[in-house]
């Protein structure tokens, strides 16, 4: 039996009985996450191939720093190259949805990455009226000041 999973807990939990019956000689092969340089090499290799049905390589329309941005972001998070592919796919789809065929610039990729990884709280704050944001900033400052005063008095 061969099992492939994103986590090493493949045969735990409800599968305990099956584990004992089917996998008496269980072996785990753990692969390290991709490094930034590894991801860049893979992305560059894929980007040089022509994309059907357009007969154009992704590298021809994609700023080279876009691949580096995707690899750097994912290297810090997980090393899962599939997420890099998702970022590149989302960048290309966002550009194609504009119905203007131009080169995909770094700014386009930054916008997509920010949308993908922006905190839900940050999205709410950005939609709030400026007066509410200022009130939150004042409350936060007041809490930080009280925390600093409490630390000084406890010493």
Secondary structure, 3 states (H helix, E strand, C coil): CCCCCCCCCCCCHHHHHHHHHHCCCCCCCCCCCCCHHHHHHHHHHHHCCEECCCCEEHHHHECHHHHHHHHHHHHHHCCCHHHHHHHHHHHHHHHHHCCCCCCECHHHHHHHHHHHHCCHHHHHHHHCCHHHHHHHHHHHHHHHHHHHHHHHHHC
